[in-house]
Amino acid sequence: MAQIVIQVSGKNPLNSEYKIRSNVRRALNESTERVRQSFLENERGYTGGINIQLDRSHPDYQDVYSSDYRFYFTNVGTRPHTIAASAGKSLAFGSTYIPGTQVYTIGAKPAQASGNTVFAKAVKHPGVDAREVNRAIADKHRAVFVKAVRTALLRGI
């Protein structure tokens, strides 16, 4: 964890420290909300949505995340694997599938399955390319966050 030490001279250091802390926290809150909105843009690509959570339990640390396994696997990708139906059942799916998410892209549209319905006891799934949504969101918001914190620090001094 990075630590920033600022020496304030010529002013009341306690007042300046309070201003700096409150300005940085405000910048953090605003940046966290922008990140949350970017995650929500990807929610459309999942049937039933995904659970986007915001942890603000600590005033100096905030986390936007999803504990939904579907988001995790599309974000990091999967290797080719076999999907088997439960005992006595079959898998059913459309013969054509268009994913709702794309690699390193913020925003999604609903996935589309079409074509003839296929029934099978097992299928060999080709795997999922890592969408890297977390990295795309971080890259999108990094410069704005750094500028907001820099401005917050300068306003407090």
PEVEN-V736704 format. One record per residue. N is the residue number from 1. BURIAL is # if it has 9 or more other C-alpha atoms within 8 Angstrom, else .. Layout:
# PEVEN-V736704
[[N,BURIAL] [N,BURIAL]]
This chain:
# PEVEN-V736704
[[1,.] [2,.] [3,.] [4,.] [5,.] [6,.] [7,.] [8,.] [9,.] [10,.] [11,.] [12,.] [13,.] [14,.] [15,.] [16,#] [17,#] [18,#] [19,#] [20,#] [21,.] [22,.] [23,#] [24,#] [25,#] [26,.] [27,#] [28,#] [29,.] [30,.] [31,#] [32,#] [33,.] [34,#] [35,#] [36,#] [37,.] [38,#] [39,#] [40,#] [41,#] [42,#] [43,#] [44,#] [45,#] [46,#] [47,.] [48,.] [49,.] [50,#] [51,.] [52,#] [53,.] [54,#] [55,.] [56,.] [57,.] [58,.] [59,.] [60,.] [61,.] [62,#] [63,.] [64,#] [65,.] [66,#] [67,#] [68,.] [69,.] [70,.] [71,#] [72,#] [73,#] [74,#] [75,#] [76,#] [77,#] [78,#] [79,.] [80,#] [81,.] [82,.] [83,.] [84,.] [85,#] [86,.] [87,.] [88,.] [89,.] [90,#] [91,#] [92,.] [93,.] [94,#] [95,#] [96,.] [97,#] [98,.] [99,#] [100,#] [101,#] [102,.] [103,#] [104,#] [105,#] [106,#] [107,#] [108,#] [109,#] [110,#] [111,#] [112,.] [113,#] [114,#] [115,.] [116,.] [117,#] [118,#] [119,.] [120,#] [121,#] [122,#] [123,.] [124,.] [125,.] [126,.] [127,#] [128,#] [129,#] [130,#] [131,#] [132,#] [133,#] [134,.] [135,.] [136,#] [137,#] [138,#] [139,.] [140,.] [141,#] [142,.] [143,.] [144,.] [145,#] [146,.] [147,.] [148,#] [149,#] [150,.] [151,.] [152,#] [153,#] [154,.] [155,#] [156,#] [157,.]]
